[in-house]
Amino acid sequence: MTDKITVTSGWAARQYVQKLQPFRNNAIKGEGPKNASLWGEITGGLYVVYSYGRHWPLWANWRGVWFGNTDKYGPTTSKHYSQTHPHKGFVGLDVGSMRMLIQKGPVPEHLVMAAKLKLLPDDLIPMATAARIGK
């Protein structure tokens, strides 16, 4: 992560999330860049939004497909979740599955879930179909 990152309020962060642009808030009690408590970054081919630390991913975007953490943590993290919601359909995953997604990329089950929700771009549908039938 570089020092050239947009600093914004939590409420203004959604515009950066929707554009998949790195950002950080101006709070100083987190584990993010410059101690931010809310930030978005590009890592391992995904755009990821975190609350307070890399242990709590809120959102991840892989090739246009949004994945969202469905586990709850606390009031401020819930506020971060609302502030950064991309306002797009998403595949809901628990925090452990979100962490695995960030570490290893989507597994076939994630693609099948996205296909069922009609969230996959056309070029990824064959990949989900192959995953569903076990090819």
N, C-alpha and C positions, 0 to 999 in steps of 0.2 A: 504494500500500500504506500502510495506517495503522499507527500504533504499537500499536493494540489487536489484538494477534495472540497466540495461545497459544504459550507457550514450553514445549517438551517434550523428552524424550530421543528419540533415534532409535528405540529399541525401542518407545516408546509412541506413535509417530507414526501407526501404521496406523489407529488409531481415528479420527483426524482425516481421514485420506485416505478411509476408507470413508464418512464423513459429508460429504465434499467441503468440509471446513472449513479455512480458512487456519491455518497453524502455522509455526513455525520451531524448529530445534534450538538448543541453547545453545552450540554450538561457535562459534569466532570466527575461522575461517580461510577463510571462503568469501566469495562475492560477493552473498549474499542479504541480506535485511533484517537490520540490526544485525550484519552480517558472518557470518550463519548459513551453514553448509555444506550444510544440508538444509532445504528449506522447500516449502510448498504455498501456492498463491495462485490467485485467480480472475482470469483475464485474457482479454479478447476472447471471452467466452462459453464459455470452457473452464476447467476446474479443472486446474492443472498442478503437478506435483511436480518439483523440480529438485535436482540434486546439484552443489554447489560453484559453479555459475553458470548463467545462462540458456542457455549453450552446451550444457548437458547435461541435457535433460529426461528424467526417468525414466518418468513416467506422465502421461497426459492423459485427462480425461473430458469427452466432448461428448454432451450430451443422454442421459446414462445409458450410453453406450458407452465402455469403457475401451480406451485405446491404450497400448502399452508399448514402451519402447526395447529392442530386442534386441541392440544393440551393447554390447560390454564395454569398460570403461575401466581401472579399477584396483581394488584390494582394498577401499578405503573406499567407493567408489561402488557396488561390488557389494554391500557390506553395506547401504548406503542402499536399494538396490533391494529386497533381501530384507525390510528393516524396513518398507518402505512398500507392499509388494505388496498390492493391494486384495483379494486372494483371490476374484477374479471372473474369468470368461473375458475375454480381451482380444485385440485385433488387434495383432500384433507388427509394428513398423516399425523401420527403421534410424534412426539419429540424424538424418540429413538429412531424412527424411520426417517425423519427429517435429517438427523445427523448422518445416517447411513447414505442417504441421497447425496449429501454434500461431500462425503468421503469417497464414494464409489460411483456416483451417477445413478440414474434411474435403473431399477431392476425391472424385469418383465412385468411383474405385478403392477408397478406404477404405470406402465404404458397401457396395460389393459384397463386399469381404472380410468385413466385419462380418455381412452377411446370410448368407454361406456358413457362418460360424461360429455362426449363430443367436443373435447378440448384439444385434440391432436391436430396439428397442421397436416394437410394432405400427404406431405412427403414422409410422415412418420407412421401413417396407418399401416403400411405393409409390415413394419417392424412390430407393431402391436399385434397384428394378426398372427404373425409367426410366433410370437411369445404366447399367445392365447392357445394355439394348437400344439405348442411344445416343439417347434422346429428349431 
